[in-house]
Amino acid sequence: MMTEAETKVLGEVIVYAVRQELAPIKEELSRLTLKLEQAELRARELRYAGTWHANAKYKKGNFCTHNGALWACLIDDICTIPGHDFDGWQLAVKSMARS
């Protein structure tokens, strides 16, 4: 049977060993967290997605052209038609085409 003092010393040794083992994991986690934050920022950048296509899904921050106008997507994973869904799309540049 261990004395109280021996148990305390053993506990301190275990705590020290666990901290030593966790230090590189914490460092890696911190590095990965930063990379994730940077990736999320890049994913939210404004991006021109080309001419609107019915089979495409657009993300918030995407821009596309439709009927000569430039539209900004306001909602993730939207597949509605720009100019017909004013909750999901915002007109960014009006068409100069004459009707």
DSSP file (Angstrom, degrees, kcal/mol; ACC not computed):
  #  RESIDUE AA STRUCTURE BP1 BP2  ACC     N-H-->O    O-->H-N    N-H-->O    O-->H-N    TCO  KAPPA ALPHA  PHI   PSI    X-CA   Y-CA   Z-CA
    1    1 A M              0   0    0      0, 0.0     2,-0.2     0, 0.0     0, 0.0   0.000 360.0 360.0 360.0 137.7    0.0    0.0    0.0
    2    2 A M        -     0   0    0      1,-0.1     2,-0.1     2,-0.0     0, 0.0  -0.584 360.0-121.9 -87.1 146.7    1.3    3.5   -0.9
    3    3 A T     >  -     0   0    0     -2,-0.2     4,-2.4     1,-0.1     5,-0.2  -0.333  29.2-106.3 -76.6 167.1    1.5    6.3    1.6
    4    4 A E  H  > S+     0   0    0      1,-0.2     4,-2.2     2,-0.2     5,-0.1   0.882 122.2  51.6 -62.3 -38.8   -0.3    9.6    1.0
    5    5 A A  H  > S+     0   0    0      2,-0.2     4,-2.4     1,-0.2    -1,-0.2   0.904 110.3  48.2 -65.3 -42.4    3.0   11.3    0.1
    6    6 A E  H  > S+     0   0    0      2,-0.2     4,-2.8     1,-0.2    -2,-0.2   0.892 111.0  51.0 -65.4 -40.2    3.9    8.6   -2.4
    7    7 A T  H  X S+     0   0    0     -4,-2.4     4,-2.4     2,-0.2    -1,-0.2   0.905 110.3  49.5 -63.1 -41.3    0.4    8.8   -4.0
    8    8 A K  H  X S+     0   0    0     -4,-2.2     4,-2.2     2,-0.2    -2,-0.2   0.924 112.5  46.9 -64.0 -44.9    0.8   12.6   -4.2
    9    9 A V  H  X S+     0   0    0     -4,-2.4     4,-2.2     2,-0.2    -2,-0.2   0.924 112.2  50.2 -63.5 -44.2    4.2   12.3   -5.9
   10   10 A L  H  X S+     0   0    0     -4,-2.8     4,-2.4     1,-0.2    -1,-0.2   0.905 109.8  51.5 -60.1 -42.0    2.9    9.6   -8.3
   11   11 A G  H  X S+     0   0    0     -4,-2.4     4,-2.6     1,-0.2    -1,-0.2   0.901 109.3  49.5 -61.1 -42.5    0.0   11.9   -9.2
   12   12 A E  H  X S+     0   0    0     -4,-2.2     4,-2.4     2,-0.2    -1,-0.2   0.884 110.4  50.8 -64.7 -38.8    2.3   14.8   -9.9
   13   13 A V  H  X S+     0   0    0     -4,-2.2     4,-2.5     2,-0.2    -2,-0.2   0.910 111.7  47.7 -64.4 -42.2    4.5   12.5  -12.1
   14   14 A I  H  X S+     0   0    0     -4,-2.4     4,-2.6     2,-0.2    -2,-0.2   0.925 111.5  49.7 -64.7 -45.0    1.4   11.3  -14.0
   15   15 A V  H  X S+     0   0    0     -4,-2.6     4,-2.4     1,-0.2    -2,-0.2   0.919 112.4  48.3 -60.3 -44.1    0.1   14.9  -14.5
   16   16 A Y  H  X S+     0   0    0     -4,-2.4     4,-2.3     2,-0.2    -2,-0.2   0.929 112.3  48.5 -61.6 -46.2    3.6   16.0  -15.8
   17   17 A A  H  X S+     0   0    0     -4,-2.5     4,-2.0     1,-0.2    -2,-0.2   0.901 111.7  49.1 -63.2 -41.9    3.8   13.1  -18.2
   18   18 A V  H  X S+     0   0    0     -4,-2.6     4,-2.3     2,-0.2    -1,-0.2   0.918 110.8  50.3 -64.9 -43.5    0.3   13.7  -19.6
   19   19 A R  H  X S+     0   0    0     -4,-2.4     4,-1.6     1,-0.2    -2,-0.2   0.902 109.6  51.4 -60.9 -41.0    1.0   17.4  -20.1
   20   20 A Q  H  < S+     0   0    0     -4,-2.3    -1,-0.2     1,-0.2    -2,-0.2   0.899 112.7  45.4 -62.3 -40.9    4.3   16.5  -21.9
   21   21 A E  H  X S+     0   0    0     -4,-2.0     4,-0.5     1,-0.2    -2,-0.2   0.839 114.3  48.5 -72.0 -33.3    2.3   14.2  -24.2
   22   22 A L  H  X S+     0   0    0     -4,-2.3     4,-2.8     1,-0.2     5,-0.3   0.718  90.8  81.5 -80.3 -21.2   -0.5   16.6  -24.8
   23   23 A A  H  X S+     0   0    0     -4,-1.6     4,-2.2     1,-0.2    -1,-0.2   0.913  95.0  42.7 -55.4 -50.5    1.8   19.6  -25.6
   24   24 A P  H  > S+     0   0    0      0, 0.0     4,-2.3     0, 0.0    -1,-0.2   0.851 114.0  53.1 -67.3 -29.5    2.4   18.7  -29.3
   25   25 A I  H  X S+     0   0    0     -4,-0.5     4,-2.6     2,-0.2    -2,-0.2   0.918 109.3  48.1 -68.2 -42.8   -1.3   17.7  -29.7
   26   26 A K  H  X S+     0   0    0     -4,-2.8     4,-2.2     2,-0.2    -1,-0.2   0.900 111.8  50.6 -62.5 -40.6   -2.4   21.1  -28.4
   27   27 A E  H  X S+     0   0    0     -4,-2.2     4,-2.1    -5,-0.3    -2,-0.2   0.921 112.1  46.2 -62.9 -44.8    0.1   22.8  -30.7
   28   28 A E  H  X S+     0   0    0     -4,-2.3     4,-2.7     2,-0.2    -2,-0.2   0.895 111.2  52.4 -65.2 -40.7   -1.2   20.9  -33.7
   29   29 A L  H  X S+     0   0    0     -4,-2.6     4,-2.4     2,-0.2    -1,-0.2   0.901 109.0  50.1 -61.7 -41.5   -4.8   21.6  -32.8
   30   30 A S  H  X S+     0   0    0     -4,-2.2     4,-1.9     2,-0.2    -1,-0.2   0.912 111.5  48.3 -63.1 -42.8   -4.0   25.3  -32.6
   31   31 A R  H  X S+     0   0    0     -4,-2.1     4,-2.1     1,-0.2    -2,-0.2   0.907 112.9  47.7 -63.9 -42.9   -2.3   25.2  -36.1
   32   32 A L  H  X S+     0   0    0     -4,-2.7     4,-2.5     2,-0.2    -2,-0.2   0.864 108.2  55.2 -68.4 -35.7   -5.3   23.3  -37.5
   33   33 A T  H  X S+     0   0    0     -4,-2.4     4,-2.4     2,-0.2    -1,-0.2   0.919 108.8  48.2 -61.8 -43.3   -7.8   25.7  -36.0
   34   34 A L  H  X S+     0   0    0     -4,-1.9     4,-2.3     2,-0.2    -2,-0.2   0.912 111.0  50.2 -63.7 -42.9   -6.0   28.6  -37.7
   35   35 A K  H  X S+     0   0    0     -4,-2.1     4,-2.5     1,-0.2    -2,-0.2   0.897 110.4  50.6 -62.4 -39.8   -6.0   26.8  -41.0
   36   36 A L  H  X S+     0   0    0     -4,-2.5     4,-2.6     2,-0.2    -2,-0.2   0.920 109.4  50.2 -64.1 -43.9   -9.7   26.1  -40.7
   37   37 A E  H  X S+     0   0    0     -4,-2.4     4,-1.9     1,-0.2    -2,-0.2   0.908 112.1  47.8 -60.9 -41.6  -10.4   29.7  -39.9
   38   38 A Q  H  X S+     0   0    0     -4,-2.3     4,-2.3     2,-0.2    -1,-0.2   0.902 111.5  50.4 -65.8 -40.6   -8.4   30.8  -43.0
   39   39 A A  H  X S+     0   0    0     -4,-2.5     4,-2.3     1,-0.2    -2,-0.2   0.894 108.9  51.8 -64.5 -39.8  -10.2   28.2  -45.2
   40   40 A E  H  X S+     0   0    0     -4,-2.6     4,-1.2     2,-0.2    -1,-0.2   0.893 109.6  49.9 -64.8 -38.8  -13.6   29.4  -44.0
   41   41 A L  H  < S+     0   0    0     -4,-1.9     3,-0.3     1,-0.2     4,-0.3   0.920 111.4  48.1 -64.7 -42.9  -12.6   33.0  -44.9
   42   42 A R  H >< S+     0   0    0     -4,-2.3     3,-1.2     1,-0.2    -2,-0.2   0.880 108.0  55.6 -64.2 -36.8  -11.5   31.9  -48.3
   43   43 A A  H 3< S+     0   0    0     -4,-2.3    -1,-0.2     1,-0.3    -2,-0.2   0.788 107.7  50.0 -66.3 -26.7  -14.7   30.0  -48.8
   44   44 A R  T 3< S+     0   0    0     -4,-1.2    -1,-0.3    -3,-0.3    -2,-0.2   0.430  84.2 120.1 -92.4   0.3  -16.7   33.1  -48.1
   45   45 A E  S <  S-     0   0    0     -3,-1.2     2,-0.2    -4,-0.3    -3,-0.0  -0.254  79.0 -94.4 -61.9 152.5  -14.8   35.3  -50.5
   46   46 A L        -     0   0    0     16,-0.1     2,-0.4    26,-0.0    16,-0.2  -0.519  52.8-176.7 -66.5 133.8  -16.8   36.9  -53.3
   47   47 A R  E     -a   62   0A   0     14,-1.6    16,-2.8    -2,-0.2     2,-0.6  -0.994  28.5-132.2-141.7 130.7  -16.5   34.6  -56.3
   48   48 A Y  E     -a   63   0A   0     -2,-0.4    16,-0.2    14,-0.2     3,-0.1  -0.726  20.2-172.9 -80.1 122.1  -17.8   34.9  -59.9
   49   49 A A  E     -     0   0A   0     14,-3.9    15,-0.2    -2,-0.6    -1,-0.1   0.241  35.9-120.9-102.7  11.0  -19.5   31.7  -60.7
   50   50 A G  E     -     0   0A   0     13,-0.3    15,-1.7     2,-0.0    -1,-0.4  -0.438  63.2  -9.0  88.2-161.5  -20.2   32.4  -64.4
   51   51 A T  E    S-a   65   0A   0     13,-0.2    15,-0.2    -2,-0.1    12,-0.0  -0.541  86.1 -95.5 -74.7 138.5  -23.5   32.4  -66.1
   52   52 A W        -     0   0    0     13,-3.3     2,-0.4    -2,-0.2    -1,-0.1  -0.253  43.8-168.0 -57.0 138.0  -26.4   31.2  -64.1
   53   53 A H    >   -     0   0    0      1,-0.1     3,-1.6    -3,-0.1    -1,-0.0  -0.998  24.7-135.9-133.2 134.3  -27.2   27.5  -64.7
   54   54 A A  T 3  S+     0   0    0     -2,-0.4    -1,-0.1     1,-0.3    -2,-0.0   0.781 104.3  50.6 -60.6 -30.2  -30.4   25.7  -63.5
   55   55 A N  T 3  S+     0   0    0      2,-0.1    -1,-0.3    -3,-0.0     2,-0.2   0.481  93.7  94.8 -89.1  -1.4  -28.4   22.6  -62.3
   56   56 A A    <   -     0   0    0     -3,-1.6     2,-0.5    23,-0.1    -3,-0.0  -0.573  63.6-144.4 -90.7 152.6  -25.9   24.6  -60.2
   57   57 A K        -     0   0    0     -2,-0.2     2,-0.3    22,-0.0    22,-0.2  -0.974  19.4-152.8-112.9 131.4  -26.1   25.3  -56.5
   58   58 A Y  B     -D   78   0B   0     20,-2.4    20,-1.9    -2,-0.5    19,-0.6  -0.744   1.6-141.4-107.1 151.2  -24.7   28.7  -55.5
   59   59 A K    >   -     0   0    0     -2,-0.3     3,-2.4    17,-0.3    14,-0.2  -0.741  37.8 -83.9-107.0 155.8  -23.2   29.8  -52.2
   60   60 A K  T 3  S+     0   0    0     -2,-0.3    14,-0.2     1,-0.3     3,-0.1  -0.379 119.9  31.3 -55.8 130.0  -23.6   33.0  -50.3
   61   61 A G  T 3  S+     0   0    0     12,-2.2   -14,-1.6     1,-0.4    -1,-0.3   0.246  89.9 124.7  99.7 -11.6  -21.1   35.5  -51.8
   62   62 A N  E <   -a   47   0A   0     -3,-2.4    11,-3.2   -16,-0.2    -1,-0.4  -0.511  45.1-155.8 -76.4 150.3  -21.2   33.9  -55.3
   63   63 A F  E     +aB  48  72A   0    -16,-2.8   -14,-3.9     9,-0.2   -13,-0.3  -0.960  16.0 171.2-121.9 145.1  -22.0   36.2  -58.2
   64   64 A C  E     - B   0  71A   0      7,-2.1     7,-3.3    -2,-0.4     2,-0.4  -0.977  29.2-119.1-146.1 161.5  -23.4   35.1  -61.5
   65   65 A T  E     +aB  51  70A   0    -15,-1.7   -13,-3.3    -2,-0.3     2,-0.3  -0.821  31.0 170.0-101.7 144.3  -24.8   36.7  -64.7
   66   66 A H  E >   - B   0  69A   0      3,-2.4     3,-1.9    -2,-0.4    -2,-0.0  -0.931  69.6  -6.8-153.9 128.0  -28.4   36.1  -65.8
   67   67 A N  T 3  S-     0   0    0     -2,-0.3    30,-0.2     1,-0.3    28,-0.1   0.854 129.7 -55.6  52.9  38.6  -30.2   37.9  -68.6
   68   68 A G  T 3  S+     0   0    0      1,-0.3    28,-0.3    27,-0.1    -1,-0.3   0.401 117.2 105.5  81.8  -3.0  -27.3   40.3  -68.9
   69   69 A A  E <   -B   66   0A   0     -3,-1.9    -3,-2.4    26,-0.2     2,-0.5  -0.734  69.0-122.7-109.1 159.1  -27.3   41.4  -65.3
   70   70 A L  E     -BC  65  93A   0     23,-2.3    22,-3.1    -2,-0.3    23,-1.8  -0.889  29.5-165.5-102.3 128.5  -24.9   40.5  -62.4
   71   71 A W  E     -BC  64  91A   0     -7,-3.3    -7,-2.1    -2,-0.5     2,-0.5  -0.910  12.5-144.2-119.0 140.6  -26.6   38.9  -59.4
   72   72 A A  E     -BC  63  90A   0     18,-3.1    18,-2.4    -2,-0.4     2,-0.4  -0.891  20.0-130.9-102.7 129.9  -25.2   38.4  -55.9
   73   73 A C  E     - C   0  89A   0    -11,-3.2   -12,-2.2    -2,-0.5    16,-0.2  -0.655  22.9-178.6 -80.5 132.3  -26.2   35.2  -54.1
   74   74 A L        +     0   0    0     14,-3.0     2,-0.4    -2,-0.4   -14,-0.2   0.533  63.2  50.8-107.0 -11.1  -27.5   35.8  -50.5
   75   75 A I  S >  S-     0   0    0     13,-0.7     3,-0.8   -16,-0.1    -1,-0.1  -0.986  83.6-111.7-134.8 137.7  -28.2   32.3  -49.3
   76   76 A D  T 3  S+     0   0    0     -2,-0.4   -17,-0.3     1,-0.2   -18,-0.1  -0.363  95.7  10.9 -65.7 146.5  -26.1   29.1  -49.3
   77   77 A D  T 3  S+     0   0    0    -19,-0.6     2,-0.3     1,-0.2    -1,-0.2   0.810  85.5 161.7  57.7  38.3  -27.1   26.2  -51.6
   78   78 A I  B <   +D   58   0B   0    -20,-1.9   -20,-2.4    -3,-0.8    -1,-0.2  -0.633  22.3 174.8 -87.7 145.8  -29.7   28.2  -53.6
   79   79 A C        +     0   0    0     -2,-0.3    -1,-0.1   -22,-0.2     2,-0.1   0.108  39.9 118.0-136.3  22.0  -30.9   27.0  -56.9
   80   80 A T  S    S-     0   0    0      1,-0.1     5,-0.1     5,-0.1    -2,-0.0  -0.372  72.6 -91.3 -84.8 170.3  -33.6   29.5  -57.7
   81   81 A I    >>  -     0   0    0     -2,-0.1     3,-2.1     1,-0.1     4,-1.0  -0.687  38.4-117.5 -86.8 126.7  -33.5   31.9  -60.7
   82   82 A P  T 34 S+     0   0    0      0, 0.0     4,-0.1     0, 0.0    -1,-0.1  -0.379 103.4  29.1 -58.8 138.3  -32.0   35.3  -60.2
   83   83 A G  T 34 S+     0   0    0      2,-0.3     3,-0.1    -2,-0.0    -2,-0.0   0.246 116.5  62.9  92.7 -13.1  -34.6   38.0  -60.7
   84   84 A H  T <4 S+     0   0    0     -3,-2.1     2,-0.5     1,-0.2    -3,-0.0   0.534 100.6  49.5-114.0 -16.2  -37.4   35.7  -59.6
   85   85 A D     X  +     0   0    0     -4,-1.0     4,-1.6     1,-0.1     3,-0.3  -0.860  58.2 175.4-128.3  94.3  -36.2   35.1  -56.0
   86   86 A F  T  4 S+     0   0    0     -2,-0.5    -1,-0.1     1,-0.2     5,-0.1   0.527  79.3  59.2 -83.1  -4.4  -35.5   38.4  -54.3
   87   87 A D  T  4 S+     0   0    0      1,-0.1    -1,-0.2     3,-0.0     3,-0.1   0.762 115.9  33.6 -84.8 -29.1  -34.8   36.7  -50.9
   88   88 A G  T  4 S+     0   0    0     -3,-0.3   -14,-3.0     1,-0.1   -13,-0.7   0.656 121.5  42.6 -99.8 -19.0  -32.0   34.6  -52.4
   89   89 A W  E  <  -C   73   0A   0     -4,-1.6     2,-0.4   -16,-0.2   -16,-0.2  -0.967  58.4-162.0-132.7 145.1  -30.5   37.0  -55.0
   90   90 A Q  E     -C   72   0A   0    -18,-2.4   -18,-3.1    -2,-0.4     2,-0.3  -0.995  29.1-117.5-126.3 131.5  -29.7   40.7  -55.1
   91   91 A L  E     +C   71   0A   0     -2,-0.4   -20,-0.2   -20,-0.2     3,-0.2  -0.511  34.9 173.3 -65.6 123.2  -29.2   42.6  -58.3
   92   92 A A  E    S+     0   0A   0    -22,-3.1     2,-0.4    -2,-0.3   -21,-0.2   0.825  70.1  14.7-100.0 -44.5  -25.6   43.9  -58.3
   93   93 A V  E    S-C   70   0A   0    -23,-1.8   -23,-2.3     0, 0.0    -1,-0.3  -0.977  80.2-131.8-136.6 121.1  -25.3   45.4  -61.8
   94   94 A K        -     0   0    0     -2,-0.4     2,-0.1   -25,-0.2   -26,-0.0  -0.399  29.0-104.7 -72.8 145.0  -28.3   46.1  -63.9
   95   95 A S        -     0   0    0      1,-0.1   -26,-0.2   -28,-0.1    -1,-0.1  -0.418  17.4-154.5 -66.4 140.9  -28.4   45.0  -67.5
   96   96 A M        +     0   0    0    -28,-0.3    -1,-0.1    -2,-0.1     2,-0.1   0.343  55.1 124.4 -96.2   4.6  -27.9   47.7  -70.0
   97   97 A A        -     0   0    0    -30,-0.2     2,-0.4   -29,-0.1    -2,-0.0  -0.387  57.4-135.8 -66.6 140.5  -29.8   45.7  -72.6
   98   98 A R              0   0    0      1,-0.1    -1,-0.1    -2,-0.1    -2,-0.1  -0.804 360.0 360.0 -98.5 139.0  -32.8   47.5  -74.2
   99   99 A S              0   0    0     -2,-0.4    -1,-0.1     0, 0.0    -2,-0.0   0.456 360.0 360.0-101.3 360.0  -36.0   45.6  -74.6
